[in-house]
Amino acid sequence: MLNMTTGLTIWCSEAITLATVLLLAWRHDRKSPAYLIWALGFTVSAIGFALVAARGLIPDIWSIQIGNAVALLGESAWIVGFRFMDKRRLEWSAFLPPAIWVIGVSLPWVTVNFANRVIVYDLAGAVGATLLAFAVHPGDGRREPARGQLGIVFVALACFCFGSALWMVLAAPSLEEAMIYRGYMALGYGLLIIIAIVLNGKLLMERAERRWRAISITDTLTGVLNRRGLQESYEILVGKGQQQPQMLAALLFDLDHFKKINDRHGHQAGDAVLIEFARIARQFVPRSGAFGRMGGEEFVAFLPIDDQSQAEALAETIRADFCRVPLLAGRTLVPATVSIGVSIMPHDTVSWDRLISFADRALYAAKRAGRNCTILFNETETAREPDATSAADGGELVPTLDDQIHALRRMGTLARM
């Protein structure tokens, strides 16, 4: 028949095994301190239960008061690990389980009675499991299936511990019965923890997959979307447009004389210019849109709009803010400006190729108009369409007089003409 010592010994071996696996995971990915904290938690828990199992071989203060407190401290470490995983600040409530035990066991009527000690320990464990359920709940509102499953397991663990305490109160078992029951409790507790570890592994795999996916759609230099990420965001924006009729604008940015910046100031300065432009533009592009780097010194923003003035205002805000102050690269001031081509299409006729092609032609017109300006191409306005012959044969888009006036207005020089 299973007794308490056997059950605790089995749980200790399980805890040491889990601690070893988590320690190896931490060595493989040292940017995730949660692995190390969980490994320490299982190690501490194993030490605590080993002290409890050694009752009769070591002084009671070590096997009862200290051993159980150490075991519950391991539960606190698990709580801390979940908070570290989500980069949330540590709260003192994580240490409630060992605190409840230390306070409870200091009472004379608890110290001298095994059943009362079990009740206090189980209540402390129930509090710890409840805190684990709260720690698993994401602070940023993310919905991850594994988190919900983990929460259910920890709630079940809290009910398990509370039910055990209630049974001890109502059944008032003898010392021998209580010790046998405690052995089965240790195995049940260990089983639920193992289930939680499996689900936690699933959660970590989901997070790793999400992280690698984010890396695959992010430009490594500037931290904004790369071309693949932009195409995915474009598809999402077009899909949303089916629910509410509106237009989609593409703002194509090209940094002026970028090759000269690289040749004169070095590629490191050129990288600094790209990074600074990405930082400025990203802060102005609303969450409803998307912004990223197409390649080289070319960037693009997609923006759902109801009126073309929204696209014009955003383009001019970014252009004016970027060219206002020269950038400092090392000890050198690097003057940089940006030309912008804007195209607008209705959601029901929009396509990636046409939207980008029209924005590219408007951008070319901005370059021809003197750079550091914005030119708008709106498919819905026939007066601003490019020459039909040049569009058909793929020739150059020559800016019309209206285009040049539009560009000069954007540069603020129309009043001096």
Salt bridges, closest charged atoms under 4 A:
ASP29 OD2 - ARG211 NH2 3.78
ASP86 OD2 - ARG88 NH2 3.09
ASP86 OD1 - ARG142 NH2 3.24
ASP86 OD1 - ARG147 NH2 2.52
ASP86 OD1 - ARG207 NH1 3.27
GLU91 OE2 - ARG83 NH2 3.55
ASP122 OD1 - ARG182 NH1 2.83
ASP140 OD2 - ARG142 NE 2.74
GLU144 OE1 - ARG147 NE 2.20
GLU144 OE2 - ARG210 NH2 2.35
ASP219 OD2 - ARG293 NH1 3.30
GLU232 OE1 - ARG213 NH2 2.47
GLU232 OE2 - ARG228 NE 3.62
ASP254 OD2 - LYS367 NZ 2.74
ASP256 OD1 - LYS367 NZ 2.88
ASP263 OD2 - LYS259 NZ 2.92
GLU276 OE2 - ARG279 NH2 2.63
GLU312 OE2 - HIS406 NE2 3.89
GLU312 OE2 - ARG410 NH2 3.31
GLU316 OE1 - ARG319 NH2 2.94
ASP321 OD1 - ARG324 NH1 2.99
GLU379 OE2 - ARG354 NH2 2.07
GLU396 OE1 - ARG368 NH1 3.52
ASP403 OD1 - ARG384 NH2 3.07
